[in-house]
């Protein structure tokens, strides 16, 4: 069983379960805690990674932030593939950033999303709304 340490869990899930993602300073702080933005990054790099990671998390979090989510619709998966193609061509993403748990959670979510898509499932996602503070 994979265990997520608190120093990953709280900053990561604060991004998708609270309004942190809508506050740039809090988002950058969470990204720093997750090693996605480094203290030695230039202001231009901070801006680039903030924008890119915010777009990524906003996309991956769609099922979590809606009342229910219809996984049978192909447009969500098309957006995921388009975004994946886009960042695969960016030299800034050739070097790994972020803690290893970030990759694990994203791959796990993608696998779950794929299964739910194949089942053409609609999932009620608002039954538990955690509030995670940084």
C-alpha positions as CSV (number, residue, x, y, z in Angstrom):
1,X,0.0,0.0,0.0
2,X,1.3,3.4,-1.0
3,X,1.5,5.9,1.8
4,X,1.5,9.6,1.0
5,X,3.5,11.6,3.6
6,X,1.9,14.7,5.1
7,X,4.4,17.1,3.5
8,X,3.1,15.9,0.2
9,X,-0.6,15.3,1.0
10,X,-1.5,18.7,2.4
11,X,0.0,20.9,-0.2
12,X,-1.2,18.7,-3.1
13,X,-4.7,18.2,-2.0
14,X,-5.1,21.8,-0.9
15,X,-4.7,22.6,-4.6
16,X,-7.8,20.6,-5.5
17,X,-10.0,20.8,-2.4
18,X,-9.8,24.5,-1.5
19,X,-9.5,27.9,-3.1
20,X,-5.7,27.7,-3.0
21,X,-5.5,27.2,-6.8
22,X,-7.2,30.6,-7.2
23,X,-4.7,32.5,-5.1
24,X,-1.4,32.8,-7.0
25,X,0.8,33.3,-3.8
26,X,-0.7,30.3,-2.1
27,X,-0.4,28.2,-5.3
28,X,3.2,29.1,-5.7
29,X,3.8,28.3,-2.1
30,X,2.2,24.9,-2.5
31,X,4.2,24.3,-5.7
32,X,7.4,25.2,-3.8
33,X,6.5,22.7,-1.1
34,X,6.0,20.1,-3.8
35,X,9.4,21.0,-5.4
36,X,7.6,22.0,-8.6
37,X,8.9,25.5,-8.4
38,X,12.4,26.0,-7.0
39,X,13.7,28.8,-4.8
40,X,16.4,29.5,-7.4
41,X,14.0,29.8,-10.3
42,X,13.9,33.2,-12.1
43,X,10.7,35.2,-11.9
44,X,10.1,34.2,-15.6
45,X,10.5,30.5,-14.6
46,X,8.2,30.9,-11.6
47,X,5.6,32.5,-13.9
48,X,6.0,29.8,-16.6
49,X,5.7,26.9,-14.1
50,X,2.9,28.5,-12.2
51,X,0.9,28.8,-15.3
52,X,1.7,25.4,-16.6
53,X,1.2,23.5,-13.4
54,X,-2.0,25.4,-12.6
55,X,-3.4,24.4,-16.0
56,X,-2.3,20.8,-15.4
57,X,-3.9,20.6,-12.0
58,X,-7.1,22.4,-13.0
59,X,-7.5,19.8,-15.8
60,X,-6.7,16.7,-13.7
61,X,-8.9,18.0,-10.8
62,X,-12.1,18.5,-12.9
63,X,-13.6,15.3,-11.6
64,X,-12.9,16.3,-8.0
65,X,-14.4,19.8,-8.2
66,X,-17.7,19.2,-9.8
67,X,-20.9,17.8,-8.3
68,X,-20.7,14.8,-10.5
69,X,-18.5,13.8,-13.4
70,X,-19.5,11.9,-16.6
71,X,-16.4,9.9,-17.6
72,X,-18.1,8.6,-20.7
73,X,-17.6,11.9,-22.5
74,X,-14.4,11.8,-24.7
75,X,-13.7,15.6,-24.5
76,X,-12.1,15.3,-21.0
77,X,-9.7,12.7,-22.3
78,X,-9.0,14.6,-25.5
79,X,-8.0,17.6,-23.3
80,X,-5.7,15.4,-21.2
81,X,-4.0,14.0,-24.3
82,X,-3.7,17.4,-25.9
83,X,-2.1,18.8,-22.7
84,X,0.2,15.8,-22.5
85,X,1.4,16.4,-26.1
86,X,1.9,20.1,-25.4
87,X,4.2,19.6,-22.4
88,X,6.0,16.7,-24.0
89,X,7.3,19.2,-26.5
90,X,8.4,21.8,-24.0
91,X,12.1,21.7,-23.1
92,X,11.3,23.1,-19.6
93,X,9.7,19.7,-18.8
94,X,12.6,17.5,-20.0
95,X,14.1,17.7,-16.5
96,X,12.0,16.2,-13.8
97,X,10.4,18.5,-11.2
98,X,8.3,17.7,-8.3
99,X,8.3,15.0,-5.6
100,X,7.9,11.4,-6.7
101,X,4.5,11.2,-5.0
102,X,3.2,13.7,-7.5
103,X,3.9,11.4,-10.4
104,X,2.3,8.4,-8.5
105,X,-0.9,10.3,-7.8
106,X,-1.3,11.6,-11.3
107,X,-0.7,8.1,-12.8
108,X,-3.1,6.6,-10.3
109,X,-5.7,9.2,-11.1
110,X,-5.2,8.7,-14.9
111,X,-5.6,4.9,-14.5
112,X,-8.8,5.4,-12.5
113,X,-10.1,7.9,-15.0
114,X,-9.4,5.5,-17.8
115,X,-11.3,2.6,-16.1
116,X,-14.3,4.9,-15.4
117,X,-14.2,6.1,-19.0
118,X,-14.3,2.5,-20.3
119,X,-17.2,1.8,-17.9
120,X,-18.9,5.0,-19.2
121,X,-19.5,5.9,-15.6
122,X,-21.0,9.0,-14.1
123,X,-19.7,9.5,-10.6
124,X,-21.1,11.7,-7.9
125,X,-18.0,13.4,-6.6
126,X,-19.4,15.9,-4.1
127,X,-20.2,13.5,-1.3
128,X,-17.0,14.3,0.6
129,X,-15.4,17.7,0.4
130,X,-12.1,17.8,2.4
131,X,-10.8,21.2,3.5
132,X,-7.1,21.1,3.6
133,X,-5.1,24.0,4.9
134,X,-1.4,24.6,4.1
